[in-house]
């Protein structure tokens, strides 16, 4: 292992992780500083729900594609979403496995699982980029940060895929690309739209608590009456 690769796997990642943690702590302290207002509406709706059930349902909404029309009617897009985010999770985990637990990659089963998930996420990344360019509605709502982030994430998946199972037989360029991109994302993500996951628990909590108070969450799907002929 070259000195540059060792630096990229250890010192660079540790600095980037520390920087991201510091920024997130500052943002969370700032976010928690603002107290959510009380719901002024009286509790209404079904008696079998409450704010607690509401925010639990709201948090779990991401794993219930049938709960929202956008995912219920376009299930293939939800599958892409799931694969993409599983790929992010696998690629993040890989950045810890390679430097700190490389022996895990001696498992052929784990290597196959990681390559399958990360490879599928790369394909989805390409599909998402093409869709963002070809769909006029997606183009209208896309910002430069959307294109930049998606391009780099897709490239990151590419290098992560090549980095499994941590082999340097063909050189170190793929591992260097993977770890340098990982460090860049750790520094860049807190200032980009990718940081939406930081706010997800808070926004869904407030939404679910309010909707539970009003008797809306958890939602009950009532079969539509058939038309009389």
C-alpha positions, -999 to 999 in steps of 0.1 A, spaced: 0 0 0 14 34 -10 16 63 14 -11 82 -5 -36 53 -3 -29 49 34 -34 86 39 -67 85 19 -81 55 38 -72 68 73 -62 104 80 -82 120 51 -114 100 61 -110 108 98 -106 145 91 -136 145 68 -157 126 93 -148 149 121 -156 180 99 -190 166 89 -198 157 125 -189 192 137 -211 208 110 -240 185 118 -237 192 155 -239 229 149 -269 225 126 -287 203 150 -281 226 179 -295 255 157 -325 234 146 -334 222 181 -332 258 193 -365 265 175 -394 250 194 -424 236 174 -456 255 180 -486 237 195 -514 226 173 -542 252 177 -569 229 162 -589 207 186 -582 169 184 -605 155 157 -610 124 136 -608 88 146 -605 80 183 -580 52 177 -551 75 168 -530 101 186 -499 122 181 -476 93 190 -491 69 165 -491 97 140 -453 104 141 -445 67 142 -465 62 110 -449 93 95 -414 80 102 -423 46 88 -438 62 57 -406 58 37 -409 20 39 -446 20 29 -448 26 -8 -485 19 -7 -491 49 16 -484 76 -9 -500 80 -43 -467 90 -59 -451 57 -50 -482 36 -52 -488 45 -88 -451 45 -98 -437 16 -79 -408 11 -103 -395 46 -92 -398 35 -56 -377 4 -63 -351 26 -79 -352 48 -48 -347 18 -25 -318 4 -45 -301 38 -48 -302 43 -10 -292 8 -2 -262 14 -25 -253 45 -5 -255 25 27 -233 -3 13 -208 21 -1 -205 40 32 -201 8 51 -174 -2 26 -154 29 35 -151 16 71 -146 -21 62 -116 -16 39 -94 3 64 -106 -11 97 -119 -47 90 -105 -58 56 -107 -94 66 -145 -93 62 -140 -90 24 -124 -125 24 -160 -137 25 -171 -145 -10 -208 -141 0 -202 -106 13 -183 -96 -18 -211 -108 -40 -237 -89 -19 -217 -57 -19 -210 -58 -56 -246 -66 -64 -261 -37 -44 -235 -12 -54 -236 -22 -90 -273 -19 -91 -271 15 -74 -247 26 -101 -272 15 -129 -300 34 -111 -278 65 -108 -273 65 -146 -310 60 -151 -318 88 -128 -294 111 -146 -309 103 -180 -345 108 -166 -335 141 -151 -322 153 -185 -349 138 -207 -380 146 -186 -390 183 -191 -407 184 -156 -375 171 -139 -354 196 -159 -377 224 -147 -372 216 -110 -335 206 -112 -307 228 -99 -270 227 -107 -265 210 -73 -289 182 -84 -268 174 -115 -235 178 -97 -245 156 -67 -260 129 -89 -230 128 -112 -206 124 -83 -227 99 -65 -229 77 -96 -191 80 -101 -187 71 -64 -207 40 -69 -185 31 -99 -153 34 -79 -169 16 -49 -179 -13 -71 -143 -16 -84 -129 -14 -48 -146 -46 -38 -128 -69 -27 -100 -44 -18 -75 -57 -44 -45 -38 -57 -35 -63 -83 -44 -38 -111 -32 -8 -92 -45 16 -66 -63 41 -88 -98 27 -81 -93 27 -43 -78 62 -44 -108 75 -65 -132 58 -41 -117 72 -9 -110 107 -23 -146 109 -34 -158 96 -1 -139 123 18 -152 149 -6 -187 139 0 -183 139 38 -172 176 35 -197 186 8 -229 168 18 -237 190 49 -239 220 25 -258 203 -3 -293 191 -9 -281 156 0 -283 167 36 -321 163 34 -318 131 54 -306 151 84 -340 169 85 -362 139 76 -367 127 112 -376 162 124 -400 171 95 -417 138 96 -420 139 134 -437 173 134 -459 164 104 -469 130 119 -475 145 154 -498 172 139 -517 148 117 -521 123 145 -535 150 167 -560 158 140 -569 122 135 -555 119 100 -524 97 107 -522 67 105 -542 69 73 -571 45 67 -577 34 31 -614 29 25 -623 9 -7 -639 31 -33 -675 24 -41 -682 7 -74 -701 27 -100 -737 16 -105 -745 5 -140 
